[in-house]
Structure formats: C-alpha cells, structure tokens
C-alpha cells in the first residue's frame, strides 16, 4: 500500500483498545479559559485538539525543538547513509517508515523521495499499525496556541530536513505524549521541565532559557555536542533505546561522560577526525558504561539501568560499527567520514 498522506492536517486516533488501559493517560482539556488554544498569525495550523496517544501528521516546519544542540556526527552518518548508502532500499525510507509507525520500507521506485510518500511503500499499511510499530515513533507535546514541540526525533527529522528530495515541507506523523495547550508560556515551560520534556543545556552543558532554543529544525539551528555524538555510536553496544526510554537519554549519559577524568573517554582527548581513533573512543566509552552497576546514578538522578545500560559489551554490534566504507555493509562511522 502506498503511504499517501492527506495534504490537510490529520489527527489519527489509535484504535480503541490497541494499547490497553495501561497506556491511557489523562491530560487537561485544551482551551479551559486559562490560556485559550487558538491559532495565531504565525501558526495558522494548530493542533489544539490532539489527544495523548494520537498519531498526528505534521510538516517538519511545524515542529519546535526542545533541545539546543545535536551530535552533528549522528546527522552526518544519516546523511551519508542516505546519499552514499549501499542498501538495496535507501535507508531514508526505512527511517521515514519507522518514524511514521509503519516499521520499514517495502519498496522505493526510481526517483522516490521523502517529500512524496506515494513514491515508496512501507511494510505496515496505514491503519494496520501495532504497539510494536508505534513504539519507535517520534514524540511531541502540544503547547500554547496549539503549536507542536518535538520531544524526541531531533536528529532524524533534521536529517530529513537536510536530505535532497525532502526538506521542511516533508510530512510525517508524530505520537502525542502531552497536551499543554491550555497553559500560558511560562507555565508550559515549567511543566516541560518538570516532566523532562525539554533539555535546557547547550552544547557546552551550560544552562539556557527556553527562549534560547532553536525556532525550527535544520542543522544550522543547533549547536554541536561531540559527547552526544559519541554516545549515539555506542547505542546497542553498551546501552539500548526504546519507546519507554526517557527523553534526552543520551544527553544524561553525556553529562556523566563529561565528569570522567580519563582522557581516553573524552572526545576532545581523541583524534575524532580519524576513523580508527573514533572507533577506539567508542569502545572505551562503551566499556566504561557496561562496567557501571545498574543502580549507579549517571546524572540528574537517572540510574544506569533507567538509561538503558546493557549487562555486557556487545562485540557483534561493535564489529558492525567498525567496518570501513569499502565493506559491502559499512559501519556507521565509515559513513560519517565518507560524507564529511
């Protein structure tokens, strides 16, 4: 089935009982008089009526970031994979299908592009989603005036933004995890911080205000955090990530990593412009992570177990990461260096 999405704003309700009562969340109804939800001149499209658990189709340009920095090398990997990849079906379509709750790509015709979902298909049809296919979707919160604030997916969606054949008008669905549209801006940002739905530290781990967050996606809008980047490449080697993982998981690990005194664990102590040196850095970081006790506090009260720490270093995944671009299936770091 083609993934043609309606050009108007759509809110796709999850079928009754799909998740069961355990995932039912209650939120304040929007527009209760405290701060009425209504579109403004700058946002003629609003999401005031979106409810928790619904899948909402958006344009990337509709999303507001809730973090000030990215690991630029993670975006470089994705763009390298999308433009220089050796996959039978370009990885960008897998990533879009996963983000849209449709598992992975089934086919992509000649000239397929993300801005035209009718040019490729996903393995799960629209309307046939399951809890397993919805779990990895990116998440957003409805804020004042019905605007959407992205709480997960900044790297993936920025990569779509920067990809040839995609861009700011590319449409994809997000899963709504909160509707705070009845709150004024000050109360909204206080709630966002209380719930851990925003990361108000810059690329140097210094506190910032919500007003200092980027206004939109796009690589140029974000600072570059090399700690966050290095931790991305350790994913599935020393820690796992899923739909139940806390938002900004790798930023919490980044705060822990900054506190380590061993120069072998610090990006600035390694020649990360060299493929072999970056591979070694990831091994060192991942080894230190799995050595932590599950109950060890990593940062901000988060324990290693809560942040997905694995029991043992995964050599198989590390070997995959380490493969050069000349390999039939290059590793993630190889794509970073080939793209850059």
Secondary structure, DSSP 8 states (H G I E B T S, - for coil): -B----SS--EE---TTSS-GGG------S-SSSS-----TT-SS--TT--TT-EEEEEGGGEE-SBSEE-HHHHHHHHHHHHH---SS-HHHHHHHHHTTS-SEEEE-TT-BTTBGGGEEESS-TT---HHHHHTS-EEEE-GGG-EEESS-HHHHHHHHHSTT--TT-EEEEEEEEE-TTS-HHHHHHHHHHTT--B-B-TTS-B--GGGS-SS-SGGGSEE-HHHHHHHHHBTTTB---TTS-TTHHHHHHHHHHT---GGG-GGGS-TTSHHHHHHHHHHHHHHHHTS-TT-EEETTEETTTTTB-SS--HHHHHHHH--TTSTT--HHHHHHHH-
